[in-house]
Structure formats: C-alpha cells, structure tokens
Amino acid sequence: MREDVRKLWPEIDWIASESLREQVARTWELALDRSPLTPGDLRSIPFTLVVPDCPASFMDHKRCVVHIALRSAEAMQEFLGSSLAIDMDTVVAGAILADVGKPLEYALEDGRLVQSDRGRALRHPFTGVALAMECGVPDEVCHVIAAHAAEGNLVRRSTEAWIVHHADFMSFEPFKTLK
C-alpha cells in the first residue's frame, strides 16, 4: 500500500519534515485500508457526488488543491512574509490530507458509487481528523483537515487552513455551474 500512496501523492515529497511525510503517508494508507475504494478508484471516481456526472476525478481535484495551496502560500510568503507567518509543511500536509476521510464516505452498491452510511453520519472532515490523529499527525495539520470545508466556518481558521480552504473551493465551486 505504501507504494500506491506514494504514486498517488508525489507531493508528499514536498513536506520537509520526514516524520510528517511518514504520518501523511500512513494516514492515506489507513484510509484506503478502511475504504471500499482502491488507489486506482481514486484516479477515476468523481471527486464529489454533489455535482451530477462530475467530470473531474478525485485525484485530479485533490492534486490541484495541493498545487494551488502551495503556490498561494508561496506568493503570500513572498509578499506578506514579513508580517504573516506561514508554515509550508502544514499547508502541504493539510492540503494532501484535507479529503483523506472522503474514501470512507463512499460505498459501492451494484457497481455504483453511493454515499455510505458513515458518509451520511460523519462528513469527511470528521473522519479525516480521526484518521490523522490515529497516525500521530500534529494538531496544526488536523486543524486544516477539520476547517477546510464548511464546518470550518464555525471555528477560527489558521492562516494555513484559510489557504487550503480557498484552494479547495477554487477547484470545486466552478463545477457546480457546469451544464
């Protein structure tokens, strides 16, 4: 499974901290162990069930989020770095793990992808944080996972959480207007 996770997420190598790289990879391994989905499924399933016939795959969306988040953080660091601290490892790890709970939201019924019972009861920010904490992911990164979606509107987001939140919605909202 480790090799599959590294193929899905070459961006893990962008994380400077070796221990955080390991925790991020282990969290994705755990998610895939507990999901009916395979690593190959993540390359082909739609990234959301909210958009009918969504044309973008889970991995296309997720990797796009990581790239947008990193580039945004770099620009912010370049122009605002003297007045706004940004932890790049937290941004990258948080972006990679933001939807780690999502594979637990899916079920396969008669060859069709549907929302699982767990997905109806607990959205992916909750299950994602649980998986990450089980793997020893630091609280700062768990905060990004918890706050990246609408649930984050109820807490005070860190700078890193704001970056990942906007990167995620930048690559999600336009799909809601497709015809």
C-alpha positions as CSV (number, residue, x, y, z in Angstrom):
1,M,0.0,0.0,0.0
2,R,2.9,2.4,0.7
3,E,4.0,2.3,-2.9
4,D,0.4,3.0,-4.1
5,V,0.1,6.0,-1.8
6,R,3.5,7.4,-3.0
7,K,2.3,7.1,-6.6
8,L,-1.0,8.8,-5.8
9,W,0.8,11.6,-3.9
10,P,4.2,12.5,-5.2
11,E,3.6,15.9,-3.5
12,I,4.3,14.1,-0.1
13,D,8.0,14.7,-1.0
14,W,7.4,18.5,-0.8
15,I,7.0,18.1,3.0
16,A,10.3,18.9,4.6
17,S,9.7,17.1,7.9
18,E,10.5,13.4,7.5
19,S,8.2,12.4,10.4
20,L,5.3,14.4,8.9
21,R,5.8,12.8,5.5
22,E,5.6,9.4,7.2
23,Q,2.4,10.4,9.1
24,V,0.7,11.8,6.0
25,A,1.5,8.6,4.0
26,R,0.4,6.4,6.9
27,T,-2.9,8.3,7.2
28,W,-3.7,7.7,3.5
29,E,-2.8,4.0,3.9
30,L,-5.2,3.7,6.8
31,A,-8.0,5.5,4.9
32,L,-7.5,3.2,1.9
33,D,-7.5,0.1,4.2
34,R,-10.8,1.1,5.7
35,S,-12.5,2.2,2.4
36,P,-14.1,0.0,-0.3
37,L,-12.1,2.0,-2.8
38,T,-8.7,1.2,-4.2
39,P,-6.0,3.6,-5.1
40,G,-6.9,3.1,-8.8
41,D,-10.5,4.1,-8.0
42,L,-9.3,7.4,-6.7
43,R,-7.9,8.2,-10.2
44,S,-11.3,7.5,-11.8
45,I,-14.2,8.3,-9.4
46,P,-15.7,11.8,-9.4
47,F,-14.3,13.9,-6.7
48,T,-17.8,14.8,-5.5
49,L,-21.2,13.2,-5.6
50,V,-22.8,16.7,-5.2
51,V,-22.2,17.5,-8.9
52,P,-24.1,15.2,-11.2
53,D,-21.8,13.5,-13.6
54,C,-18.8,15.4,-12.3
55,P,-16.1,15.1,-15.0
56,A,-13.0,15.6,-12.7
57,S,-11.6,12.6,-10.8
58,F,-10.9,12.6,-7.1
59,M,-7.1,12.7,-7.6
60,D,-7.3,15.4,-10.3
61,H,-9.2,17.6,-7.8
62,K,-7.1,16.8,-4.8
63,R,-3.7,17.2,-6.5
64,C,-4.9,20.5,-8.0
65,V,-5.8,21.7,-4.5
66,V,-2.3,20.9,-3.2
67,H,-0.7,22.8,-6.1
68,I,-3.0,25.8,-5.7
69,A,-2.4,25.8,-1.9
70,L,1.4,25.7,-2.3
71,R,1.6,28.3,-5.0
72,S,-0.8,30.6,-3.0
73,A,1.3,30.1,0.2
74,E,4.5,30.9,-1.7
75,A,3.0,34.1,-3.1
76,M,1.7,35.1,0.3
77,Q,5.1,34.4,1.8
78,E,6.9,36.4,-0.9
79,F,4.7,39.5,-0.5
80,L,3.5,39.2,3.1
81,G,6.2,37.0,4.7
82,S,7.5,39.8,7.0
83,S,4.0,40.3,8.5
84,L,2.3,36.9,8.2
85,A,4.0,33.6,9.2
86,I,3.1,30.6,7.0
87,D,4.2,27.0,7.8
88,M,4.6,25.4,4.4
89,D,4.7,21.8,5.7
90,T,1.3,22.5,7.4
91,V,-0.1,23.9,4.1
92,V,1.1,20.9,2.0
93,A,0.3,18.2,4.5
94,G,-3.1,19.8,5.2
95,A,-3.9,20.0,1.5
96,I,-2.9,16.4,0.9
97,L,-5.0,15.2,3.9
98,A,-8.0,17.6,3.6
99,D,-10.1,14.9,1.9
100,V,-8.5,11.8,3.5
101,G,-11.8,10.9,5.2
102,K,-13.7,11.1,1.9
103,P,-13.0,7.5,0.8
104,L,-15.0,6.5,3.9
105,E,-18.0,8.4,2.6
106,Y,-18.3,6.1,-0.4
107,A,-19.9,2.7,-0.8
108,L,-20.2,0.5,-3.9
109,E,-23.7,-0.8,-4.4
110,D,-24.4,-2.9,-7.5
111,G,-21.2,-1.4,-9.1
112,R,-22.5,2.1,-8.4
113,L,-20.7,4.7,-6.2
114,V,-23.1,6.0,-3.5
115,Q,-22.8,7.7,-0.2
116,S,-22.1,5.3,2.7
117,D,-24.0,5.2,6.0
118,R,-20.8,6.6,7.6
119,G,-20.7,9.3,5.0
120,R,-24.3,10.3,5.9
121,A,-23.5,10.3,9.6
122,L,-20.0,11.9,9.5
123,R,-18.6,14.1,6.8
124,H,-15.0,13.7,5.7
125,P,-13.5,16.5,7.8
126,F,-14.5,14.5,10.9
127,T,-13.4,11.1,9.7
128,G,-10.2,12.7,8.2
129,V,-9.2,14.2,11.6
130,A,-9.9,10.9,13.3
131,L,-7.6,9.0,10.8
132,A,-4.9,11.7,11.0
133,M,-4.9,11.7,14.8
134,E,-4.6,7.9,14.9
135,C,-1.5,8.3,12.8
136,G,0.1,11.0,15.0
137,V,-0.5,13.9,12.6
138,P,0.1,17.2,14.5
139,D,-2.8,19.3,15.7
140,E,-2.0,22.2,13.3
141,V,-2.5,19.9,10.3
142,C,-5.6,18.2,11.8
143,H,-7.0,21.8,12.2
144,V,-6.5,22.3,8.4
145,I,-8.4,19.0,7.8
146,A,-11.2,20.0,10.1
147,A,-11.5,23.6,8.9
148,H,-11.1,23.1,5.1
149,A,-14.8,22.6,4.4
150,A,-18.0,24.4,5.5
151,E,-17.5,23.1,9.0
152,G,-14.5,25.4,9.3
153,N,-16.9,28.4,9.1
154,L,-17.6,27.6,12.8
155,V,-14.0,27.9,14.0
156,R,-11.2,30.4,13.8
157,R,-9.1,29.2,10.9
158,S,-5.3,29.4,11.0
159,T,-3.6,31.0,8.0
160,E,-2.7,27.6,6.6
161,A,-6.4,26.5,7.0
162,W,-7.5,29.6,5.1
163,I,-5.1,28.8,2.2
164,V,-6.3,25.2,1.9
165,H,-9.9,26.2,2.3
166,H,-9.7,28.6,-0.6
167,A,-7.6,26.3,-2.8
168,D,-10.3,23.6,-2.2
169,F,-13.2,25.8,-3.1
170,M,-11.4,27.3,-6.1
171,S,-11.3,23.9,-7.7
172,F,-14.8,22.8,-6.5
173,E,-17.2,25.7,-6.9
174,P,-16.8,26.1,-10.7
175,F,-18.1,22.6,-11.2
176,K,-21.4,23.5,-9.6
177,T,-22.1,25.8,-12.6
178,L,-21.3,23.3,-15.4
179,K,-24.2,22.5,-17.6
